[in-house]
């Protein structure tokens, strides 16, 4: 519990280093890039402690095949998202600065729930390499698609503020076309991972299309289909703006229902 609490605190502290600058950038004031040293120090500590707090879950996932909670799974997804976002920033992907408060707040909230809520065992994972592969792919596909959804929201927000002339050039306000390019790259990556997730589920889960897992399969495929339409629409018809964000959020809603909305899906 102590690892989770301290990790959540470091996530929150990291927000204090970047949130004021992001607010100034939104209002059109000239700003400098956030203090990278203090920011990365707090974030690295937060991610490391987050990982330590999930050691029992990781041990169960890969070695013991015991039970773990839905909240713990959500926390594992949140640390994957935090790691991916932090690595992107470390490699100077400037389009992610505005997404970090959402990413780290999501991680902190998951940690607080993990630490404070009583455990209720709802998932049983047997020792099975193929099943483990399916779970890992599912976690990464959800994390990447979630980041893509954040990108789509950021893209529409920047576009709206530029049209209203409410935003000035700033080192941390990324160019609109750069955000769009990164969004579709991340979305394509998420779609590939989701495809591999569905394939691994069909191969390694004997009852993947059984009555207890059919809801998971159907909603996952609907999400995959929506994301595919979005990518094809952008490539062939140059879709942008509200249509893009509508498809992205719709796909994430179905994917979230598939992953978390059914108790039956957890009885693999």
N, C-alpha and C positions, 0 to 999 in steps of 0.2 A: 504494500500500500504506500510506503514512504517513497519508493521510486516513482510511482504514478503521481503523487501529490507534487513532488519536487519538479517532475517533468512538466506538469501543467503550469506550475509557477514560472518556469523558465520560458515556456511558450508565451505566457502572458507578458513577461518582461520584454521578450523580443518584439512584441507588438508596440511597446512604448517607444522603441527606437525608430519605427518606420511609420506608424499611424499619423503622427503630426505632420510629417513631410508629405504624406500622401494627401492629407486634407488640404495642405497649402497648394499642392499641385492641382488638385481639383478646382480650387478657387481661382487659379490662374496666376498665383504668385510664383516668382522665380525661386527655384529650390536647387539644392545640390543633392547628389545621390546619398542615400542613407549611410550612416557610419557602418561600414562593412565589418570592421574588427569586432565591435561590441555586439553587433547583430549576429554575426556568425558564431561568436563564442556562446551566446545564450541559446541559439538554435541548435548547435551541435550538442550542447549539454542536454537540451530538452529531448532531442532525438535519441541520444544514447541512453538516457534514463528511461525514456519511453520503451526502448528495446529491452532494457533490463526488466522493466515491469511486466513485459509480455513473455519472459523466459519460460514460465510454467506452461503457457499456451503453446509456445513453439515446441517445447519438449513433448507435449501431448500430441501435437499435430504431426510431428515427424518420427517420434520414437515410441510413444506409449499407446496411441490410439484410444485415449480416454475421452471423457466428456469435457466440453467447455461451453461457455455461454455466448449468447448472441451479442451481448455488449462487448465481450472480449474479441469476437470476430470483427465487429465494427471498429474497435480500437486498433486492431491489426491493420485494417484497411486504411485507417487514418494515418498511421505511422508510415505506411508505404507512400501515401500521397505526400506527406511532409518530407520524406526523404527525396522523392522525385522532384518536388518543387525546389527544395534546398539545393540539390545538385544542379538543377537548371540555373538557379541564380548564381551558384559558384562558377558556372561556365558562362556567365555573363549573358544569360537570356533575359533581357530587360523587360520583356513583355509580361513577366510573372510578378513584378513588384506589387501591382494592385491586387493580385489574387492571394498574396501571402496572409493578410489578416483573416480571410475566410478559411484558408488551409489550416493555419495554426490554431484558430479558434475551434475548428472542428476537432482537431486532435486533442486540445485541452478539455473540451466538453466530454469527449469519449473517455479520457483518462479519469475525470472526476466521477463519471458514472461507474467506471470499472472499479474505482477505489471505494466508493460509498454505497453502491447498491448491493444488496445481498445476491449471492449467486443462485441461479436457477438453471439446472442442467437441462439443456434442450437439444443437445447435438452429440452424436456418438460417432466417432471416426475410427474405423478399424484399421489395422496396419495393412496398408495396401499402397504400393508404389504408384500405380496408375491413378488411384483415387486421390492420393496426395498431390500428384501432378495436376489433376483437375481442380483441386482446391486452390493451389498456388496460382494457376492461370486465371481462375475466377476472381481471386483477390486483386491480381494485377490488372485485369481487364476492367473491373469496376473502378479501381483507382485512376486509371488513365482516362476512362470515359468521364469520370467526375471532373478531372482537371480540364478536359475538353469543354464540359458544360460551363465551368468557370470562365474559360476563354471566351465562349460565345456571349456570356453576359458582359464581360469586359469589352468585347468588340462593339456590341450594340450601345453600351454606355459611352464609349469614346466617340462613336459615330454621331450619337445624339448631341453630345456636348460640342463637338466641332461644328455641327450644323447650326447650333444656336449661338456659336461664337462665345462659348462659356469657358473655353480652355485655351491656354497659351502653351507655347513650346516649353518643355521641361525635360531635363535629363532622364526622369523616371516615367515620363508619359511616352509610351512607345508609339511609333508610327502605325496608323490604322492598317495599312497593307501588311506590315510585319506581323501584327497580331492575327490578321486573317490567315496569313500563310502558316503561322504556328498552330492556329486552331485546327486547320484541316490536316496538318501533319499529325497532331496529337489524336484527332478524331480517327484518322485512318489507322494509326497504331492501335487504338482502342478497339476498332472494328476487327482487326486481325487477331488480337488477343481474344476477343469475344468469340470469334470463329473457332479458334483453337480450343476454347473452353467448351463450346458446344460439341465439337468433335470428340474431345477427350471424355466428356460426359457420356456420349453415345457409345463409346468404345469400352469404358471402364466401369460404368454403372449398369449392372445387369437389369435393374428396374428403372432406367432413366425415363422410359415412356410408360412406366407403370402408373397406377392410379394415384399413388402417394407422391409421385414426383412430376406428374403431368403438368401441374400448374407452373412449376419452376421451368419446365421445358418450353411451354407455350409462351410465357411472358418473356423468357430470355430470347426466344426466336423473334417475337414481335419487336423487341428492342433492337435486335440485330437487323431486322428488316427496315426499321425506321432509319437507323444510322446508314444503312446501305442506300436508301432513297436519298438521304441528305447528301451523301458523297457523290452519287451519280448526278443529282440535281445541280450541285455546284460545278462538277466537271463538265457536264454537257450543257446545262442551262444557265450557269453562272449565278446560282442562287446566293443571296446575301441578306443581311438585315433581319427583320422580324421572322421571316420564314425559317431562316437558319436556326435562330434561337428557339423557335417553337418546336422544330423537329428534334433538336438536341435535348431540350428539357422533357419532351414527351418520351423520347427514348430512355432517358434516365429514370423517369417515373416507372416505366415498365420494368426496367432492369432492377430497380430497387424493390419493386413488388416481387420480382422473381427471386431475389436474394434474401429478402427479409420479410416479405409479406405473408409467407405461408409456413406454418409449423411443419407441414408435411414435407417440405423441401429439406428440412433439417434432419430428417430421419433416414439419411443415406446409409 
